[in-house]
Amino acid sequence: MRKEYDLEKLNVKRRGILPSVAASSMENAKIRITISIDKDVIEFFKEKAKQPGALPYQTQINQALRTLLPTAEGHSPLYQQIKEELLHDPTFTFTLKKIIQQDQNLNN
């Protein structure tokens, strides 16, 4: 080990917000982290990223996680999407109506 180091030439590993990608607003800033993700999940997103015009795999993972965040209404966009699709599915609404009617008949 050296007795003296030239601190001007020392490479420091940075943590947190990268200066080159720091956003004007902290809520939109990207934060560098280390995380363990299952191999099959990473491979799935890396394969998708190989498609022409596809986003980088890390961006795709970020977008997938974002669909799980609650909105101001308290539900995730994925929840909202499923809700809309089910409400416009005539088979689902018919079956749901039958279940509600059966439940009401049992309670009366």
C-alpha positions, 0 to 999 in steps of 0.5 A: 500500500502506498504511503501517499496518494494523489487525490486528483487522480483517484477514481471515486465510485459514485453512489446515488444520482449520476451527475450526467443524468441528474434531472431538474426535478428530484422526483424524475431523477434516476438513482443508481442502485444494486439489486438482485433480480432472478435470472429468468426475469433479467433474461426476459427483459434482455430478450425483449430489448434485442427487438428492433426499436425496443427500449433498453432492458433496464428501462423496460424493468423500470416501466414494469415496476411503475405499473404497480405504483398506486396513483392518486386514486390509490390504484395502480395503472395495471389495476385500472387497466384490468378494471376497464377491460373487465367492465367492458367484457359482457361475459364477465359482467353477466357472470358477475350479475348472476353471482350478485343475484344468487348472493342476494337470494341467499341473504333474503 
